[in-house]
Amino acid sequence: MGSGVIVSADGTILTNHHVIDGAEKITVSLQNNKTYDAKVVGSDKPSDLAVLKIDASELPFLQLGDSDAVRVGDIVLAIGNPLGIGQTVTAGIISAKGRSTGISDGTFEDFLQTDAPINRGNSGGALVNLSGELIGINSQILSPSGGNIGIGFSIPSNMAKGVMEQLVSSGKVRRGMLGINIQDISEDVASSLELKDVSGVLVSGVRDGSAAARAGIKRGDVIVSLNGEKVDSGNVLRNKVAATAPGTELTVGIWRDGKVIEVKARLDEFDLAGNAPMQNGGSGAEGGKLGLTL
């Protein structure tokens, strides 16, 4: 069993991909004890999100809030069905933003971290702010015991909204891809490359024929900006590229030979084959700490 969030009066429901993955039949039970058979509108493993539909109308639903406006320290409520005991509400704060855990099948991670108690069965449930707006879909916990220790992770509502809109309109999610392998910049790397600060991401591999290769991006380049916005980490860059439609042209700022240059890259479309090995010794990303593919 898992949880879900009604996001429109016509019975559209957001939940996690891992909650419904492999299910032959899905039954939705509401707080008023009514039950409905649900159909899968679409499911997206890379973001761990799924959209369901039940045959109902005039349902109460949660408005989606702006997860980008959430601040560390904000009070939040987690709603779900922990351990199958029934609807439960717990409270906490936002502990951090932009987290990546690498512990699930999810390829794209930009979690809100919270200490609101979350346990098994809370997956797919709502994380709401004090205005009653949906700001996250509860997805993961970190725990040596499997129970709550105050380290929970929610998919931000802005990411969920983008995925949901594509699943509803076409049944699948299309993402942009540069075709590079990247690593975060350490202090030693920044010093060796004469970077002004420890920021940007190092290109450790470039796929032959990819958008990056066509744009002239090379192994050893440091990506410092995307469309004029500063790039602080590989995870942030990867999510920004993925959130951009294939075929879109981006301006990529690169630190090379002691100066910043800009190149234009027209994005390819992401697929799971994008994790294959790169040229120039770059390794295909497994979502771990050493490198990410985008």
N, C-alpha and C positions, 0 to 999 in steps of 0.2 A: 504494500500500500504506500501511497505517497499523497502529496497535496497538490493543489492547483489554485489558480486565481481567475475569477470571472472578470473579464476586461471589457465586455460590452453586454448590453441588455438582451441581445439575441442569442446568448449562450456560448460566446467565444471564450475559450479558456486557455490560459498560458500555464505551462508546467515544464518540467525538465524532460529532455530526451531520455535520460536513463530511467525515469519513472515508468515510461510506457514502452520502452524498447523491447521488442520481442513479444508483446502482449497479443493474444489472439482475440480478446474481448476486453473492452474498457468500460467500467461502470463508474459513474460519477454520483456520489452521495452528497447532498447539500445539508446545511445545518438544520433545515426544517424537516429532515428525514426523507425528503423526496429523492428518488434515484432515477437516473437516466442512462441509457446506452449512449456512448460517445463515439464519434468517428474522428480519425486523425486527419486534420486538414493538411498538416505537414510537420516534419520532424527534422531537426538539424543537429547532427552529432557534433560538429566542430564547436558550436556554441553551447551545447547541451540544453537546447530549448526545443519545445514542441508546442503546437497549437492544436487544440481539440475543439469540437463543436457538439453541443447537445441541442435537441429539438425543444427549445423553450423560448419564451419571450418575456419582456418586461421584468427581467431579473435585476436585482441590485448588483452593482459592479463597482470596481475600483478604477478611479481615474489614474492614468499614468503621470507621474511627476517627472521633474527634470533631475536626473541623477547627477548631471554635471554640477548642479548647484549645491549638492550635498557637501557638508563640511565635516571634517574630523571633529568628533565631540558631539555631533547632533544626536539627539535622543530618537531611537527607532523602536518599532514593535515588530516582532516576528510572529506570524500567524500560520498555523499548520496543524498537522495531525501526528504528533510525535508518538512513535511506538504504537500507533493504532488506537490510542486511548480516546480520540475525539478532538474536536477543534480546541486549540489552546493558544493563548496569547502570552508572549514573554517580552520583556523590555530590556534594552541595553543602549549602547551608543555606537556610533561609527568609529571604529578603531583605526582604520586606514582606508585608502583608496588605491585603485590601480594595482591590486595584488595579482600575482600569478603563482599558482601552487604546483602545477605540473603533476598532480596526483590522479587526474581523471583522464578520460578519453577526449575531453574538451580540448580543441586545438587553439581556440582563441579565448583568452582569459583576461578580464579587466575587473576583477572582483572588488566589491565593497566588502571590507572586513568588519565584522561586528562581534560584540561579546553578548548580544542577546542570546539566551539559551536556545540552541538548535540541536535536535537529535534525529535519529533515523525516523523517517516518515515525514519530516519537515520539508524534504526535498520537493521543489516545485511550489512551495508556499510563498506567501507575500511578506516582503519587508516594507513597512510603511513608515512615513514620517508623521509628525504630530498634526499635520493638516489632513491626514487620512489619505494621502496620495501614495500610489505604488512607486517605490524607488528601487526595488530589487526583487529578484526571484531567488529564494534560498536554494543553494545548490550543493555545498560541500561543508565539511568540518575537518579540522585537524585534531586528532586525538590518539594517544597511545592505547586507549582502552576501547575506543569506538563510541564513547559517550561524550557529552558536552563538557568541554573545559574552557569555554569562552572564546574559542577561535573558530568562528563561522564565516562563510563566504557566500555572497549573493551576487548574481549577475545583474549589473546595473540596468535600470529601466530603459535608458536610451539605447543600449545595445539590444535589449529585448524587443523594443518597439520596431527597430529596423529589421530584425530577423522576422518578427511576426508579420509585418506588412508584406515582406517578400513571400513568406509561406502562404499567406492568404491569397495574394494576387496570382502566384504562379506555382506554388507547391514546393519551391526550392529556393535556396539562397545563393546568389551569385556574388563573388568577392573578387577584388582586384589582387594581382600578384606581380611583384617585381622580378622574382626569380633569383634571389640572392640568399646567401647564408650569412647571418650576422652574429656578433657578440657584443656585449656591453663593454664599455671602456673602463679599464682599471687605471689607477694612478700611475703605475709603471708604464702602461701603454701610452697614456696621455703624455707622459714625460718624453718617451722615446719618439713620439710623433710631433713633439713641440706644440701640442694643443694648449690653448690658453686656460682651459679648465677641464675637469673630468666629466665630460658630457658627450653626447653623440653616440653612434654605434659603428663598430668596425665591420667592414665587409670582408668576410673570410672565404667567400666562394661566389662565383657567378655562373649561372646556368647558360650553356650555349644557346644562342638564338632567343634568349629571354628579353623581356622589356628592358631590364637593366643592361644587358649586353648591347642591345640596339642603341641605348642612350649613352654608351661609352663608360659605364660604371665598371671599375676594376677592383680586383682583390687588393686589399690594403687601403682602399679609400675609407674615409670616415664620413658617414652621413650626419650632418649637423642640423639640417632643417628640411622641412617638407612644406612646400607652398608658403615659404616665408616664416613658418612657425618652428621654433626651436625644438629639436629632438633630444630628449633626456635619456631615453632607455629603448632597448630593443622591443620590449613588449608594447610600449606606447606606439612606436613606429609601425609595428606589425598590425596592430588593431586599426590604425589610421588608414593604412594601405588596404586592408581587408574591407573596411567600411566604404571604400570608394569603388564605384562601378567599373567593371572591365571596360577598356577602351578609353578611359579618362586619361588626359595628359596631366602629369604632375611636374612641378618644378622641384628638383632635388638639389639641395645645397650640399657640396662635398668639400671636405678638407683634403687637399692633395698637394704635396711638395711645398708645404708651408703657407698655403693660401687657400681661400674659399673660392670655388667655382660653382656655377649652376648649370645643370643639364636638364633636358626635358625627357620624361619617360612616359610612354603610353602603355598603360597597364594591360597585362594579360589576365586571363581568368584563372583563379585558384582552383586546384583540384588536389586530391590526396596524393596524386603522383608527384606533386611538387615537393615531396619529402625524399625524392630519389637523390643519390649522391651528386655533388657539384663538381665542377672542374676546379683546378688549382688547389686541390687538397681539401676543399671545404667539405664538411660532413653534412649529410641530410639531418635535419632537426628532428629530434624526438620530443621537443617541448621542454628539454632540460635546461640546466644552467649554462652549458657550454655554447649553445647556439640555437638560433631560431631561423626557420625558413620563411620567407615572405615573398 
